[in-house]
């Protein structure tokens, strides 16, 4: 075999390997979601539900395991956050986000490490116009129909994003600065 033939064979093998890796990764889209935001106030604990969410990303699934996660973007319209306490709490939430200038909350994945059924997702979170790095731990489970169930929780301090926690009744009711985001997403290829 000539050196030229060896190089040609090597290039063909590399192209075949690269192609098979590229084709094994698929774009996934959101099938369903359940996302809540839990917090406290000087009067009572509270929960708000996220009624609308957009998710896009690429996963590599082999058998019953997620192997890679890439290019994930999650977008939540601020006005899709609805409180169990009603309109006054919603208005205070939108005010805290400065919703008129910052209508969405966005998470963009930078990189992810997958180990077993756990994904360590490094990315950036943008809220109220401020972007900060964030690390999220996500449980990933491949379902029998090929969809992937993603779940987890994330503590967030509003002050890290230069947000002013809402107040009501002339400042006598104050929302705590720490909230917890709980999420369950189902994504499909």
Backbone bond lengths (Angstrom), bond angles and torsions (degrees), N, CA, C in turn:
res aa  C-N    CA-C-N  psi(-1)  N-CA   C-N-CA  omega(-1)  CA-C   N-CA-C  phi
1 X - - - 1.447 - - 1.528 107.88 -
2 X 1.314 116.21 131.82 1.459 120.69 -178.33 1.534 110.17 -79.04
3 X 1.341 116.40 158.76 1.473 118.68 177.46 1.532 111.92 -57.44
4 X 1.344 116.15 -35.83 1.463 120.02 178.67 1.527 110.41 -63.20
5 X 1.319 117.47 -42.29 1.468 122.45 179.57 1.524 110.83 -64.74
6 X 1.348 116.63 -39.96 1.465 120.29 179.38 1.527 110.76 -63.74
7 X 1.333 116.47 -43.26 1.467 120.49 179.17 1.525 111.06 -64.92
8 X 1.315 116.86 -41.05 1.456 120.99 178.59 1.523 110.37 -63.12
9 X 1.317 116.92 -44.43 1.462 121.17 178.61 1.529 110.68 -62.07
10 X 1.335 117.33 -42.12 1.457 121.89 178.98 1.530 111.22 -62.08
11 X 1.330 117.04 -42.71 1.465 121.52 178.94 1.530 110.27 -63.95
12 X 1.315 117.69 -42.40 1.470 121.39 179.36 1.529 110.38 -62.79
13 X 1.334 117.57 -42.31 1.465 121.45 179.11 1.528 110.36 -64.16
14 X 1.334 117.54 -44.83 1.466 121.03 178.91 1.527 111.97 -61.89
15 X 1.320 117.07 -41.83 1.465 120.63 178.11 1.524 110.19 -63.57
16 X 1.323 117.53 -42.35 1.465 120.98 179.66 1.525 111.06 -63.61
17 X 1.336 117.11 -42.75 1.470 120.35 179.16 1.524 111.22 -65.68
18 X 1.318 116.64 -44.37 1.459 120.91 179.78 1.523 110.27 -63.21
19 X 1.320 117.79 -41.58 1.464 121.64 179.78 1.517 110.81 -63.48
20 X 1.334 117.39 -42.70 1.465 118.86 -178.55 1.523 110.75 -66.88
21 X 1.324 118.13 -34.83 1.462 120.24 177.06 1.521 110.68 -67.56
22 X 1.315 117.07 -41.84 1.457 120.48 -178.42 1.524 111.18 -65.87
23 X 1.342 117.25 -37.99 1.453 119.87 -177.86 1.522 112.84 -76.52
24 X 1.326 118.05 -20.60 1.453 119.08 -179.49 1.529 111.35 -77.50
25 X 1.307 117.25 -20.04 1.456 120.98 177.80 1.527 108.40 -88.00
26 X 1.334 116.07 130.91 1.459 120.10 -176.57 1.521 110.70 -123.10
27 X 1.321 114.56 150.63 1.460 120.32 172.31 1.520 108.23 -76.27
28 X 1.319 116.24 136.56 1.461 122.35 178.00 1.521 108.24 -119.54
29 X 1.333 115.21 152.45 1.453 120.46 176.66 1.529 109.37 -131.99
30 X 1.300 115.59 163.36 1.454 121.97 -175.46 1.523 111.21 -73.69
31 X 1.331 114.78 129.17 1.468 121.68 174.83 1.531 109.74 -99.39
32 X 1.337 116.82 -45.22 1.468 120.41 179.24 1.526 109.48 -155.80
33 X 1.319 115.02 162.25 1.464 119.23 178.71 1.523 111.20 -151.61
34 X 1.310 114.41 151.07 1.463 122.40 168.69 1.520 105.11 -138.45
35 X 1.329 115.38 111.45 1.460 121.23 -176.83 1.525 107.99 -132.50
36 X 1.330 115.26 129.75 1.460 120.06 176.18 1.517 109.67 -129.86
37 X 1.328 114.04 156.79 1.461 122.29 174.84 1.523 105.95 -119.58
38 X 1.325 116.64 120.13 1.459 121.87 179.41 1.515 109.74 -107.22
39 X 1.328 115.72 140.42 1.452 120.13 178.61 1.517 111.77 -152.65
40 X 1.307 114.04 -177.15 1.461 121.00 -179.52 1.522 109.26 -126.12
41 X 1.316 114.99 164.31 1.463 120.87 171.09 1.515 106.95 -147.44
42 X 1.320 115.45 173.58 1.462 119.82 178.99 1.529 111.27 -70.32
43 X 1.339 118.16 -10.00 1.457 122.30 179.94 1.528 112.47 -105.95
44 X 1.328 117.63 -44.81 1.466 121.48 -175.97 1.529 110.22 -163.59
45 X 1.331 116.27 162.12 1.454 120.75 170.19 1.522 107.59 -74.34
46 X 1.321 116.56 158.31 1.455 120.59 -178.26 1.524 110.71 -144.42
47 X 1.329 115.11 159.22 1.462 122.67 176.15 1.519 108.20 -136.44
48 X 1.321 115.20 136.20 1.461 121.30 172.25 1.519 107.73 -120.44
49 X 1.323 115.56 145.92 1.460 121.14 -179.83 1.525 109.55 -105.42
50 X 1.327 115.44 140.21 1.470 120.76 173.97 1.526 106.24 -91.64
51 X 1.333 116.61 112.48 1.459 120.79 -174.29 1.529 113.67 -89.10
52 X 1.333 116.83 -15.08 1.471 120.35 -179.76 1.515 108.87 -141.60
53 X 1.325 115.65 138.01 1.458 121.45 -178.62 1.524 108.38 -154.58
54 X 1.319 116.14 140.57 1.473 121.06 174.59 1.516 108.12 -114.63
55 X 1.340 116.80 135.63 1.462 122.96 -179.60 1.520 107.67 -135.33
56 X 1.320 116.46 133.50 1.464 121.69 174.33 1.524 107.22 -142.77
57 X 1.317 116.55 142.26 1.453 119.80 178.71 1.509 111.09 -179.69
58 X 1.320 115.22 178.64 1.459 121.89 179.81 1.522 109.25 -124.58
59 X 1.323 115.39 135.13 1.453 122.01 178.08 1.512 109.79 -127.58
60 X 1.313 115.82 149.41 1.453 121.63 168.06 1.519 105.39 -111.53
61 X 1.322 115.52 121.01 1.459 121.97 179.81 1.520 107.76 -117.94
62 X 1.327 115.34 130.30 1.468 121.19 174.80 1.512 107.44 -124.42
63 X 1.337 115.78 113.21 1.459 120.18 -178.16 1.516 110.68 64.04
64 X 1.326 116.24 -118.17 1.469 120.58 -179.20 1.524 112.36 -105.79
65 X 1.339 116.63 19.10 1.469 120.16 -176.76 1.525 112.46 -126.37
66 X 1.319 115.03 140.67 1.462 120.94 170.06 1.522 106.33 -84.37
67 X 1.330 116.85 128.12 1.468 121.62 -177.60 1.524 112.97 -103.36
68 X 1.339 116.96 -37.65 1.472 120.24 178.16 1.527 109.70 -142.07
69 X 1.322 114.50 153.21 1.464 122.98 175.48 1.524 106.48 -134.55
70 X 1.332 116.59 127.56 1.462 120.42 -178.48 1.521 110.94 -144.89
71 X 1.328 114.90 158.48 1.467 123.87 170.43 1.527 113.77 54.68
72 X 1.319 117.13 36.48 1.465 119.77 -179.93 1.525 110.30 -83.62
73 X 1.320 114.88 133.89 1.454 122.55 172.17 1.522 107.50 -132.80
74 X 1.321 115.80 130.71 1.464 122.15 176.69 1.524 107.02 -120.72
75 X 1.334 116.07 131.23 1.457 121.03 179.39 1.526 108.72 -128.04
76 X 1.322 115.13 129.65 1.462 121.83 178.14 1.525 108.29 -122.32
77 X 1.329 118.28 118.96 1.464 119.27 172.49 1.535 109.16 -66.88
78 X 1.314 117.71 129.12 1.464 121.59 -178.53 1.530 110.36 -55.40
79 X 1.337 117.14 -39.79 1.466 120.06 -177.93 1.526 112.91 -70.92
80 X 1.328 118.38 -3.82 1.466 120.32 175.51 1.530 111.18 -87.88
81 X 1.330 117.65 -1.42 1.468 121.92 177.11 1.522 107.25 -85.84
82 X 1.331 116.16 115.40 1.459 121.85 -175.69 1.525 109.96 -121.52
83 X 1.314 116.56 126.41 1.455 122.59 -177.84 1.520 112.17 -85.88
84 X 1.322 115.48 146.65 1.465 120.36 172.52 1.525 110.55 -68.47
85 X 1.334 117.23 -15.88 1.469 122.19 -178.45 1.526 112.50 -89.64
86 X 1.340 116.95 -6.69 1.459 118.88 173.22 1.516 115.43 101.57
87 X 1.343 113.36 -168.63 1.447 123.03 -170.24 1.514 116.62 -60.26
88 X 1.326 118.49 -37.64 1.466 119.51 -178.99 1.525 110.52 -63.49
89 X 1.332 116.59 -42.46 1.470 120.35 178.14 1.529 110.24 -65.81
90 X 1.329 117.05 -40.19 1.474 120.50 177.40 1.522 110.33 -59.45
91 X 1.320 117.15 -46.43 1.464 120.81 -179.85 1.527 111.09 -60.35
92 X 1.324 117.18 -40.82 1.469 121.31 178.48 1.531 110.58 -65.74
93 X 1.336 116.54 -37.46 1.471 121.04 177.13 1.526 110.11 -62.45
94 X 1.331 116.79 -49.24 1.467 121.08 -178.58 1.526 110.94 -62.26
95 X 1.310 115.88 -36.34 1.467 121.17 177.67 1.537 110.56 -65.26
96 X 1.337 117.34 -42.00 1.466 121.05 179.79 1.528 111.54 -62.81
97 X 1.344 116.65 -34.76 1.463 121.25 179.22 1.526 112.51 -81.68
98 X 1.331 116.97 -7.15 1.464 122.52 -171.68 1.537 107.06 50.61
99 X 1.336 113.78 55.03 1.461 123.12 -170.50 1.517 113.83 -55.63
100 X 1.318 117.86 -33.91 1.469 119.47 -179.32 1.526 111.71 -60.79
101 X 1.340 117.47 -35.02 1.468 121.82 178.56 1.526 111.98 -93.89
102 X 1.332 116.94 -24.83 1.469 122.11 -174.26 1.522 109.56 -131.39
103 X 1.323 117.74 75.49 1.469 120.41 -171.97 1.532 115.53 -73.46
104 X 1.340 117.77 -9.44 1.459 118.80 -178.46 1.524 112.28 -132.74
105 X 1.320 114.04 156.25 1.463 124.14 169.23 1.516 104.74 -107.97
106 X 1.343 117.63 132.87 1.459 120.07 -175.42 1.521 111.04 -132.88
107 X 1.331 115.35 134.88 1.465 122.12 170.47 1.522 107.24 -115.93
108 X 1.336 116.20 129.52 1.473 121.25 176.02 1.517 108.29 -123.64
109 X 1.317 116.06 123.50 1.454 122.04 179.83 1.524 110.26 -72.33
110 X 1.328 115.71 132.24 1.459 121.64 174.15 1.520 109.47 -93.18
111 X 1.342 115.94 -50.60 1.466 121.56 175.17 1.514 108.49 -159.04
112 X 1.329 114.96 162.45 1.467 120.28 -179.12 1.514 109.66 -140.74
113 X 1.323 114.98 143.80 1.458 122.24 174.14 1.516 107.03 -115.79
114 X 1.337 116.05 126.56 1.460 121.05 -178.94 1.516 108.73 -108.59
115 X 1.335 115.97 129.55 1.459 122.05 177.53 1.521 107.60 -138.86
116 X 1.327 115.60 111.17 1.462 118.65 -175.93 1.520 108.71 62.81
117 X 1.309 117.06 -129.38 1.459 121.60 178.80 1.509 113.36 -96.50
118 X 1.339 116.92 16.07 1.470 120.70 -178.09 1.518 111.28 -114.28
119 X 1.332 115.14 137.76 1.460 121.73 178.27 1.522 107.68 -118.17
120 X 1.325 116.51 124.94 1.459 121.52 172.10 1.527 105.70 -97.06
121 X 1.333 115.14 107.28 1.461 121.52 -173.50 1.518 110.19 -102.73
122 X 1.329 116.55 113.55 1.460 123.07 175.18 1.519 107.92 -96.84
123 X 1.330 116.15 132.08 1.446 118.02 -179.92 1.509 111.70 -165.88
124 X 1.327 114.02 -164.85 1.461 119.75 177.75 1.524 108.40 -122.50
125 X 1.322 114.56 138.19 1.461 121.92 178.01 1.518 107.97 -114.46
126 X 1.324 115.92 128.79 1.459 121.22 177.96 1.522 108.97 -115.26
127 X 1.341 115.00 119.87 1.468 122.38 176.36 1.518 108.07 -136.63
128 X 1.316 116.42 138.75 1.465 121.98 177.69 1.529 111.98 53.09
129 X 1.335 116.44 32.27 1.453 121.09 177.22 1.517 115.38 81.84
130 X 1.338 118.13 2.87 1.467 122.21 -179.84 1.526 108.67 -112.81
131 X 1.328 116.45 132.58 1.462 122.05 -179.93 1.520 109.42 -110.50
132 X 1.320 115.36 130.91 1.473 122.36 -179.99 1.519 109.31 -134.38
133 X 1.345 117.25 148.62 1.470 118.95 172.99 1.523 109.75 -70.41
134 X 1.332 115.53 149.46 1.459 120.70 -178.58 1.532 108.78 -147.98
135 X 1.311 115.70 147.09 1.463 121.75 174.33 1.521 107.11 -119.31
136 X 1.321 116.09 124.55 1.457 121.20 179.99 1.521 109.77 -119.30
137 X 1.317 116.63 138.77 1.457 121.72 173.72 1.521 108.07 -100.84
138 X 1.329 115.59 122.04 1.456 122.04 -173.53 1.524 108.98 -123.68
139 X 1.325 116.80 131.71 1.463 121.48 173.17 1.523 107.62 -86.10
140 X 1.333 116.55 131.00 1.462 121.44 -178.82 1.526 109.27 -121.96
141 X 1.328 115.86 126.93 1.465 120.58 -178.68 1.521 108.65 -133.38
142 X 1.337 116.30 125.98 1.463 121.19 177.71 1.528 107.80 -82.77
143 X 1.328 115.94 126.84 1.460 122.17 -178.61 1.531 110.18 -89.36
144 X 1.317 116.82 165.17 1.470 121.66 -176.39 1.528 112.80 -61.92
145 X 1.329 117.85 -26.56 1.467 120.71 179.89 1.531 113.16 -87.05
146 X 1.354 117.47 3.41 1.461 121.37 179.85 1.519 114.03 93.07
147 X 1.332 117.35 -9.74 1.459 119.58 175.94 1.529 109.02 -74.66
148 X 1.321 116.46 164.68 1.466 121.52 -178.65 1.528 108.34 -122.77
149 X 1.338 115.25 128.98 1.460 122.67 177.59 1.521 107.68 -95.20
150 X 1.335 117.29 122.43 1.462 123.88 179.54 1.521 107.95 -115.76
151 X 1.331 117.86 129.75 1.462 119.58 -178.89 1.520 111.03 -146.39
152 X 1.330 114.67 158.26 1.457 120.02 177.45 1.507 111.22 169.46
153 X 1.314 114.92 -175.14 1.459 121.57 175.32 1.518 108.08 -141.45
154 X 1.321 115.77 153.89 1.453 120.55 -177.89 1.518 109.97 -144.62
155 X 1.321 116.20 122.50 1.468 120.90 174.63 1.525 108.41 -81.31
156 X 1.321 115.54 137.88 1.469 121.84 -179.43 1.520 108.30 -137.81
157 X 1.324 115.82 136.45 1.461 120.88 174.29 1.527 107.59 -101.03
158 X 1.322 116.28 118.94 1.469 120.22 -178.36 1.521 112.19 -57.91
159 X 1.320 117.17 -34.72 1.463 120.18 -177.96 1.533 112.38 -66.24
160 X 1.340 117.73 -25.10 1.463 120.51 174.86 1.525 111.09 -61.51
161 X 1.337 116.40 -24.69 1.462 122.16 -179.96 1.530 111.33 -105.26
162 X 1.320 115.21 21.44 1.467 122.96 178.39 1.526 112.46 57.13
163 X 1.332 115.87 29.38 1.463 121.09 177.50 1.526 108.94 -91.37
164 X 1.298 115.85 145.84 1.465 121.76 175.62 1.524 106.92 -98.69
165 X 1.336 117.99 114.76 1.466 119.62 179.29 1.529 110.86 -55.34
166 X 1.333 117.22 137.57 1.460 120.79 -176.69 1.530 113.72 -60.56
167 X 1.346 113.56 151.30 1.465 122.05 174.40 1.524 107.17 -131.11
168 X 1.332 115.30 155.19 1.464 120.18 177.81 1.528 109.18 -142.79
169 X 1.297 115.04 169.82 1.465 123.75 178.59 1.535 109.62 49.37
170 X 1.317 114.92 60.75 1.468 123.66 178.24 1.531 112.08 53.42
171 X 1.332 115.67 37.26 1.464 120.42 175.09 1.509 115.60 84.67
172 X 1.334 118.36 1.50 1.468 119.56 -178.84 1.523 112.44 -78.38
173 X 1.341 117.52 -24.99 1.464 121.59 174.76 1.519 106.98 -106.42
174 X 1.323 116.10 120.29 1.464 121.20 -177.02 1.523 109.69 -122.31
175 X 1.334 115.57 133.26 1.460 121.79 176.42 1.525 107.87 -82.61
176 X 1.334 116.00 138.04 1.458 120.50 176.26 1.517 111.02 -66.58
177 X 1.329 116.43 149.28 1.469 119.99 -175.87 1.520 113.37 -74.15
178 X 1.345 118.51 -18.68 1.466 121.51 -178.06 1.525 110.34 -98.99
179 X 1.327 114.94 133.26 1.465 121.63 176.84 1.521 108.39 -126.64
180 X 1.324 115.84 163.56 1.459 121.07 175.87 1.516 108.46 -126.66
181 X 1.322 115.66 125.77 1.452 123.17 175.95 1.514 107.89 -94.54
182 X 1.343 117.55 123.46 1.463 122.57 176.72 1.525 107.53 -114.56
183 X 1.335 116.55 132.03 1.460 117.62 -175.70 1.519 113.05 -140.94
184 X 1.328 114.05 144.87 1.462 123.94 170.63 1.516 106.16 -136.79
185 X 1.321 115.73 117.84 1.461 121.40 179.99 1.521 108.74 -122.50
186 X 1.320 116.18 144.85 1.463 121.04 170.61 1.516 105.81 -119.08
187 X 1.343 116.22 123.61 1.467 121.36 179.86 1.523 108.92 -118.91
188 X 1.323 115.89 147.92 1.465 121.21 -177.54 1.526 110.56 -129.43
189 X 1.357 115.61 151.62 1.473 118.75 178.50 1.518 111.78 -72.55
